[in-house]
Amino acid sequence: MHGRFYFRQLLSGRDFAKDNPIAHQMVNFCYLIGDTETGEALVIDPAYDSDGLLDILAEDDMTLTGVLATHYHADHVGGTMMGHTIGGIAELLEKVDVPIHVQGPEAEFVTKVTGVTDDHIVRHTSGDVVKVGEIDVELIHTPGHTPGSQCFYVDNCLVSGDTLFLDGCGRTDLPGGDPEELYRSLNDRLAKVPDESILFPGHLYSPEPSKSMGETRRANIVYKPASLEQWLMMFGH
């Protein structure tokens, strides 16, 4: 945190959902973003333990005003996965009535997987800005892992969900995945994010929890192909 910008990176199974074996296995990150002067906060991908996340916000004297969902998979927004039911936005909405911000193409999947009714969903297009207090969060549509995957750019930080990891990127062999779209998301749609920005991914799949975009672009194998054709040879399915 610096100034009025509130930012917390929380690891499932360690910082919340400590007794949940699936949370331990999946090592998801959840993020809290807010404005310390107004006390308002957003939560990104609140799966597993809504009570624990609300408790953390309360301890920080912050109040939840909305949810940002990177994509519809159950380990990010709740629902059924691998025969297990994961808590998420549906359970969160039983405690607080807040909007769920998603990209338009993802809305039908979010409602189907979580059971959340459409009246709680706010549909966005790429470039939309969601305000939390006086903090602007830009929504960047990055299809590929899913049709409506999105990243969030705020205060020189990029929260990327499963679009981009420090090493590797999201799978494209699941329903709605598209390797060509993911190539364009990584190389075109995220090109606007400066090298000095800090990447915060959706999972702890690397020793470090974050890294600069410049270092990621230099070291991550997904940026090695020089063309779409090379990319599809390496990462197509």
C-alpha positions in Angstrom: 0.0 0.0 0.0 1.1 3.5 -0.7 -0.9 6.8 -0.4 -4.6 6.0 -0.4 -4.2 2.9 -2.6 -5.1 -0.3 -0.8 -3.8 -3.5 -2.3 -3.5 -7.0 -0.8 -2.5 -10.2 -2.5 -3.9 -13.2 -0.5 -3.0 -16.8 -1.1 -5.7 -19.4 -0.7 -4.8 -22.1 1.9 -2.4 -19.8 3.6 -3.9 -16.3 4.1 -7.6 -17.5 4.0 -9.4 -20.8 3.5 -6.6 -22.3 5.7 -8.4 -25.5 6.4 -9.6 -26.1 2.8 -7.6 -28.9 1.1 -8.7 -27.8 -2.4 -7.5 -24.2 -1.7 -4.2 -25.6 -0.6 -3.9 -27.6 -3.8 -5.1 -24.9 -6.2 -2.9 -22.1 -4.7 -5.3 -19.4 -6.0 -4.6 -15.7 -5.4 -7.4 -13.4 -4.3 -6.8 -9.7 -4.4 -8.3 -6.8 -2.4 -8.1 -3.3 -4.0 -9.4 -0.2 -2.4 -9.2 3.4 -1.3 -8.0 3.9 2.3 -9.5 7.4 2.5 -13.1 6.3 1.7 -12.7 2.8 3.1 -14.2 1.2 0.0 -12.8 -2.0 -1.5 -13.2 -4.5 -4.3 -12.4 -8.2 -4.2 -11.0 -10.0 -7.2 -11.9 -13.7 -7.5 -13.3 -14.4 -4.0 -13.4 -18.2 -4.0 -13.3 -20.7 -1.1 -13.8 -18.5 2.0 -16.0 -15.4 1.8 -16.1 -15.1 5.6 -12.4 -15.1 5.8 -12.0 -12.5 3.1 -14.7 -10.3 4.8 -12.9 -10.6 8.1 -9.6 -9.5 6.5 -11.4 -6.4 5.1 -13.0 -5.7 8.5 -9.6 -5.9 10.2 -8.3 -3.3 7.7 -11.3 -1.1 8.3 -12.4 -1.5 4.7 -15.9 -2.2 3.4 -16.6 -4.3 0.3 -18.4 -2.5 -2.5 -18.0 -4.9 -5.4 -16.5 -8.0 -7.0 -14.2 -8.2 -10.0 -14.2 -11.7 -11.6 -11.3 -12.6 -14.0 -13.3 -15.5 -15.4 -15.9 -18.1 -14.6 -13.9 -21.1 -13.4 -15.0 -22.4 -10.0 -11.6 -21.9 -8.3 -12.0 -18.2 -9.0 -15.7 -17.5 -8.5 -17.1 -20.6 -6.8 -19.2 -23.5 -8.1 -18.5 -27.2 -8.8 -15.1 -28.5 -9.9 -13.7 -32.0 -9.9 -16.8 -33.2 -8.1 -16.3 -30.7 -5.3 -18.4 -27.6 -4.5 -16.3 -24.5 -3.9 -17.7 -21.5 -2.2 -17.5 -18.2 -4.0 -19.6 -15.2 -5.1 -22.9 -16.8 -4.3 -22.0 -17.3 -0.7 -20.5 -13.8 -0.6 -23.8 -12.3 -1.8 -25.6 -13.9 1.1 -23.6 -11.6 3.4 -23.2 -8.4 1.3 -25.2 -7.1 -1.6 -22.6 -5.9 -4.1 -22.3 -6.0 -8.0 -20.3 -8.6 -9.8 -18.3 -7.0 -12.6 -17.6 -9.3 -15.6 -16.9 -9.0 -19.3 -20.0 -9.4 -21.4 -19.0 -12.8 -23.0 -18.4 -14.3 -19.5 -21.7 -13.4 -17.9 -23.7 -16.5 -19.0 -20.9 -18.8 -17.7 -20.6 -17.0 -14.4 -24.4 -17.3 -13.7 -24.5 -20.9 -14.8 -21.5 -22.0 -12.7 -22.3 -20.1 -9.6 -26.1 -19.8 -9.6 -25.9 -16.1 -9.1 -28.8 -14.4 -10.7 -28.4 -12.0 -13.6 -29.5 -8.9 -11.6 -26.2 -9.1 -9.7 -24.1 -9.1 -12.8 -22.7 -6.0 -14.4 -21.5 -6.6 -18.0 -18.5 -4.7 -19.3 -16.5 -4.2 -22.4 -12.7 -3.8 -22.6 -11.5 -0.4 -21.5 -14.3 0.1 -19.0 -13.2 1.6 -15.6 -14.7 0.5 -12.3 -14.1 3.1 -9.5 -13.5 2.1 -5.9 -13.4 5.4 -4.0 -11.2 7.6 -6.1 -9.1 4.6 -7.4 -9.7 3.7 -11.1 -9.5 0.0 -12.1 -9.3 -0.5 -15.9 -10.9 -3.7 -17.2 -9.0 -5.3 -20.1 -10.8 -8.1 -22.0 -8.2 -10.9 -22.6 -10.0 -13.9 -24.2 -8.2 -17.1 -24.8 -8.3 -19.0 -21.5 -12.1 -18.4 -21.6 -14.2 -16.2 -23.9 -14.6 -13.4 -21.3 -11.4 -13.5 -19.4 -10.3 -10.1 -18.2 -7.3 -8.5 -16.5 -7.3 -5.5 -14.2 -4.9 -2.6 -14.4 -4.7 -0.3 -11.4 -1.9 1.9 -10.1 0.8 0.3 -12.3 -0.3 -3.2 -11.2 -1.8 -5.8 -13.6 -3.9 -8.5 -12.0 -4.1 -11.1 -14.7 -6.1 -14.1 -13.5 -5.3 -17.1 -15.6 -4.5 -15.1 -18.7 -0.8 -14.8 -17.8 1.4 -16.3 -15.1 4.9 -15.4 -14.3 5.8 -18.7 -16.0 3.4 -19.9 -18.7 -0.2 -18.9 -19.3 -3.7 -20.3 -18.9 -4.8 -23.4 -20.7 -6.8 -23.2 -23.9 -8.0 -26.8 -24.0 -11.0 -26.3 -21.6 -14.5 -25.3 -22.8 -14.3 -21.8 -24.4 -10.5 -21.8 -24.7 -9.0 -20.4 -27.9 -5.2 -20.5 -28.4 -5.3 -17.9 -31.2 -7.2 -15.4 -29.0 -4.8 -16.0 -26.1 -1.9 -15.2 -28.4 -3.6 -11.9 -29.4 -4.4 -11.1 -25.7 -0.8 -11.6 -24.6 0.8 -9.8 -27.5 -1.7 -7.2 -28.5 -4.3 -6.5 -25.9 -1.8 -6.4 -23.0 0.8 -4.5 -25.1 -0.4 -1.3 -23.5 0.8 -2.4 -20.1 4.3 -0.9 -19.5 7.3 -3.1 -18.7 7.7 -1.4 -15.3 4.2 -2.5 -14.2 4.0 -5.4 -11.8 2.3 -8.6 -12.8 0.1 -10.3 -10.1 -1.2 -13.7 -11.4 -4.2 -15.8 -10.5 -2.1 -18.7 -9.0 1.2 -19.2 -7.3 2.8 -21.3 -10.0 6.3 -19.7 -9.5 8.7 -19.2 -6.6 7.8 -15.4 -6.6 4.3 -14.1 -6.2 4.8 -11.2 -8.6 7.2 -9.9 -11.2 7.6 -6.9 -13.5 5.9 -7.2 -16.9 9.3 -6.5 -18.5 10.9 -9.4 -16.8 7.9 -11.6 -17.6 8.1 -10.7 -21.3 11.9 -11.5 -21.3 11.7 -14.8 -19.4 8.3 -16.3 -19.9 8.3 -19.0 -22.7 4.9 -17.8 -23.9 6.6 -14.7 -25.3 9.3 -16.6 -27.2 7.3 -17.4 -30.4 7.8 -14.7 -33.0 4.5 -15.2 -34.8 1.1 -16.6 -34.4 2.1 -19.7 -36.4 5.0 -20.4 -34.1 2.7 -19.8 -31.1 0.2 -22.3 -32.4 2.9 -24.9 -33.0 4.0 -24.6 -29.4 0.8 -23.9 -27.6 -2.1 -24.9 -29.9 -4.0 -28.0 -29.1 
